[in-house]
C-alpha cells in the first residue's frame, strides 16, 4: 500500500515543507527593515547580509522543494539554515522563565523540521519532481 503512495506522499511532504519557508522568506522581503532589526537585536553581525541570506535560502529553497529541483541540496541547505536559526533565535535556555516554554517548543519544532529535511535530502524528491525528470 505505501509503495503506491510513495510519490504522492513525497510531493505532499515537499509542499508542506515549502509552506513553512516560502511565506517566511516573502515576509522578510516585504518587511526587510524589521527582519534586519530582529537579526541585529540578537547581536548577530551584518544583519542586512543575514536577512538577505535568509531570504535567498527560504525563498529559493522553498521553490526548489515545490518543483523538486535540486531537492537534496535545497533540503540540506534549509536544514543547516534552520538548525543555525534555532540556536540563535529560539535559545530557550537563555531566556526568562515566562518566555522559555514557547521558545523551547519552537526550538524543538525546528529540530523536527531539520529531521524531515534530512530525510528528504537522503531520499530525494520522488518520481513526481523535476529531479526525476532530469535523471530519467
N, C-alpha and C positions, 0 to 999 in steps of 0.2 A: 504494500500500500504506500509506504513512504517513498519508494523509488518513483512512483508515478507523480508524487507531489514535490519531488526534489527541485525541479526547475521553477514551478510557481512559488514555492516557499523561498527559494533563493532570491527571486525577483522581489517578492513582498518584503523580505528582510532587508534587501538593499534600499528599497524605497523608504522603509521605516527608519533606517539609519540616516538616510539623507534628510529626512524630515526633522531630525534633531539639529543638523548642521546648517542647512540652507537658510532657514529663517534667521538663525543667529548671525550668519555672515552678512545677509542682506540688511539686517538691523544695524550692524556696525557700519555699513556704508552710509545709511541714512542718518545715523547718529554717531558719526565719526568722532566728533569732539567729545561726546560723552564716553565713548569707548576708550579714547586716549586718556581722558581724565581718570577713568576707573583703573586702567592699567597703571597709570602714574601713581595713583593712590596706594597701590600695593608696593611701591618702591622699586618697581622694575625700571631698568634703564631704557632709554629710547622708546617711550610709549607710542609715538607715532609709527615707528617702524614695527613695533609689536602689533599694533592694530592693523596695519597693512598686511602683515604676515598672517594674522588671524583671518582676515577677510579672504585672502588667497587660498588658504588651507580649507576653510569652512565652505566657501562657495565652490571652489574648484574641486575639492574632494567630494562634496555632495553631488555635483553634476556628474562627476566620474562614476560614482556609485549608481546614480539613476540610469546612466547609459550602459553601465557595465563595461566601461572603457578604462584600461589601466587600473582595474579594480584592486588587484593585490597591492600595488604601490599606493594607491589612494587610501585604502583601508589602513595600511601600515602608517602612512603619514598622519591620518586622522587619529589613530591610536596613540602615537607618540605625542601629538599635539594635546589630546585630551588628557593623557597622563600628566604632562607638564602643567597644563592648566589646573588640574585637580589639586596639585600641591601648592600652587601659587594663590589660587582663588577660593579654595574650599578647605583651607588649613584649620580644620575644626579644633585641633589640639592647641592652637594658639589664640583662641577666641574666648570671649566672656561666655559663661555658662548659658546665658539666655540665647546666645546665637549658635552655640556649639552643636546642638542636636540637629538643626536644619542643615548646617554645613556638613555635618557628618553624613547625613542622608544623601546630600548632593555629591559628596566625595565618593561614597561607595556606589552610587548610581553611575558615576563616571567610570569607576573601576570596572563595573559590569559592562558598560559600553565598550571599554577598551578590550575586554574579553571577547565580546561579539565581533569587534573589528579584527581582532587577531584570528578568530576562526574564519572570517571572510578572507583575510589575507592568506591563510593557509590553504583554503579550499577553492578560492576563486569565485567568480560571479555566477557560474552555472551556464547552461546552454542558451538561456534567453538573455544574451548580452552581446555587445559589440566585441568583447574579448573572444567569445566563442566563434563569432563570425570571422574574425581575423585569422584565427588558428585553424579554421576548417579547411 
